[in-house]
Amino acid sequence: MTTPIGLFYGSNTGFTEIVVGQLIAEFEMVAPDLITVHNIADVPVERLLDYAYLIIGCPTWNVGQLQEDWDARFLELETLDLTGKKVAIFGLGDQYGYPDNFCDAIGILGRKLAAQGAELVGYTSAEGYEFSYSVGVENGRFLGLALDEENESDRTPDRLIDWVWQLVDEFDLVHLLEPVAA
Ligand SMILES: Cc1cc2nc3c(=O)[nH]c(=O)nc-3n(C[C@H](O)[C@H](O)[C@H](O)COP(=O)(O)O)c2cc1C
């Protein structure tokens, strides 16, 4: 059975993969059995078309670049028509190590997916982080959720819980979960 939400992530050194586990655990508490997880290294980009809602996870690497598996598929994303799909992006980065490129991948992927017709949701405030610049920020908000496992892993659980509730609202999952009237 296809779930309504597909989560696609890439991870070089495993941090994003761990966060995916945390995110799924939070989602299961609130809205169980709705998500299928894929490592983008293992599937063609066309699999994004299988889902009405997408959650995309990508750390920033090599000073403002996408994680390598997303980078390898970046141009292939241009073959996809994502019209009608709601997409939420989360990114991992290191705000003190790379303050001029913090979580750039959120912006690089977000703008690309929006250009392919997707509606971006899951924006969060950039307040409370310490960095100089990010391609992922517009008008004071990340185009998704920024996480920093190097410096603020203790804040990740709360950020994820807040984001899950935000997505339940913005994906309109409450409606999806409503029991059918007798
Ligand atoms: C060589 C290198 C370059 C990096 N470049 C950036 C960067 O430009 N911006 C950023 O926010 N984080 C950067 N990071 C931090 C990673 O995004 C962070 O370690 C992340 O948690 C890695 O996720 P992963 O283990 O899922 O690959 C970099 C890390 C390394 C080792």
The ligand as an ORCA input file, in Angstrom:
! r2SCAN-3c Opt
* xyz 0 1
  C      33.601     19.100      4.692
  C      32.310     19.555      5.303
  C      31.623     20.610      4.738
  C      30.437     21.075      5.312
  N      29.801     22.166      4.760
  C      28.713     22.684      5.394
  C      28.107     23.883      4.922
  O      28.516     24.489      3.935
  N      27.028     24.371      5.596
  C      26.509     23.744      6.709
  O      25.552     24.235      7.278
  N      27.084     22.589      7.180
  C      28.168     22.055      6.564
  N      28.740     20.915      7.029
  C      28.136     20.231      8.215
  C      27.226     19.050      7.827
  O      26.079     19.488      7.140
  C      26.797     18.319      9.107
  O      27.917     17.661      9.641
  C      25.682     17.329      8.889
  O      25.209     16.911     10.155
  C      26.101     16.108      8.087
  O      24.980     15.302      7.849
  P      25.117     13.786      7.368
  O      25.916     13.051      8.448
  O      23.732     13.273      7.272
  O      25.844     13.769      6.061
  C      29.911     20.434      6.465
  C      30.617     19.354      7.020
  C      31.794     18.921      6.469
  C      32.536     17.787      7.116
*
